[in-house]
């Protein structure tokens, strides 16, 4: 029985090749648009994550804070916030010298004015503006702490950019999903109309909706799979063409590619399964 469905789907494809190729072309265009945006989103997410990994909080210590107090503070930070690295006054001055690189300017500064500090690498769940701001206020209340800085404005803008990119990806995905559903619907309707007489005969002989619809569902899913694979190929060609000009531009990882193809096929299956009963009843006897 299952072999009959696949054979009927293949026969329908050969008999109405023009309709099928038009559908594949339309779905390939829509999926390529979605895939290109997915490619951009993946690389943007990678870049934002790399920038986010550099987020750290600098805790400036009071000069009178002794070794025991600093150790106790680091234990508290490790317990509630994340790992920390101690930077002595001499180390901070050495780093400042390397950054400035101007001996005359360094001589003008005179004595080392930089305090000792702790560089705190927060836990991943705390690496957002709201959480970092709360952590900074809490750490600043400790008696050993002179002040806390974490680049609040930079973190806020980075979070806003990430949220905007995520919303845009959802919106584009929704538009492409709607376009794919419309293409599947119109293709199915044309396919059923082209085989109207055969459908009427099968319905008069008592064939159920599932039996009549299954070849059309298989055909729609197969066309979508071909379109998704073609879209991946076009995306890969585009990525390879742009990679020499855009350093670091990477193709979608394997799980993303598999999810892209599987998601398109699943959407086509759901759309065709839900719409075919209605289409068959409009053209049936």
ZIGIDA-V724469 format. One record per helix or strand of 2 or more residues. SS is the DSSP state (2 for helix, 1 for strand). FROM is the first residue (numbers start at 0). TO is the last residue. If there is no record, write none. Layout:
((SS FROM TO) (SS FROM TO))
//
This chain:
((2 1 14) (2 16 52) (1 56 60) (2 66 79) (1 81 86) (2 88 99) (2 102 108) (1 116 121) (2 123 125) (2 128 139) (1 144 148) (2 151 193) (2 195 203) (2 208 242) (2 253 282))
//
